[in-house]
Amino acid sequence: MSPFFAEFFGTAIIIVFGGGVVSNVLLNKTKGNNSGWIVVTFGWAVGVFTGVLIAAPFSGAHLNPAVTLALVIANKFPVSLMPVYISAQLLGAMFGAFLVWLAYKKHFDATDDADAKLGVFCTAPNIRSYWYNVITEIIGTYVLALAVLYMAKPDVGLGALNALPVALVVLGIGLSLGGPTGYAINPARDLGPRIMHFFLPIPGKRNSDWAYSWVPVLGPLAGAAIAALMFILFNKA
């Protein structure tokens, strides 16, 4: 498998699990309706585990533009491959969101809550304060990116043996830091599905909240950059 398709399918798997578990919890007439935050965080973590396990042998399993940026800044990955990886991640996230919509199509039809439908695809803060929301995303992604940098192999990224550790880090971030914004910690994870929400024929949907869409892009990229700079500093000391 080429690195492009590994990043594409790995990211799609994350969204199938993550968007799927949110659908199960939020949409009407599902077997997991209202099962809560613990279920959501575990679903996302298992998605990360599975995506990394599948993609790691072929691409290093970045599956996140913020992770790719951190690896580039830390000189662990060539900058020339950034466009290939990030485009694959974004397209994979879009494809994964499409599969979630297809799987839960009848439940989208049975749900009147437009905010719940949007929540399947992308994050939103419980208290909207843009710069505090950015700070939350910076902190969460800083933790993720720093952990990945200490696990990553030179010039590649993650190996299959890192799947469980990374998944546990994502689980911890969700449980500890996910409350304010829903822990996007991945620009592709948020932007790709948000685009799909905009285009898909979902009955009774609201706008795609483009006013907030920059937060889960800028915050994770900034957090990853800070983590990479700190990683360089720590390892020079």
Secondary structure, DSSP 8 states (H G I E B T S, - for coil): --HHHHHHHHHHHHHHHHHHHHHHHHSTT-TTTT--HHHHHHHHHHHHHHHHHHHHHHH----SHHHHHHHHHTTSS-GGGHHHHHHHHHHHHHHHHHHHHHHTHHHHHT---HHHHHHHHS---SS--HHHHHHHHHHHHHHHHHHHHHH--TTS---GGGHHHHHHHHHHHHHHH-TTT-----HHHHHHHHHHHHHS--TT-----TTTTTHHHHHHHHHHHHHHHHHHHHHH-
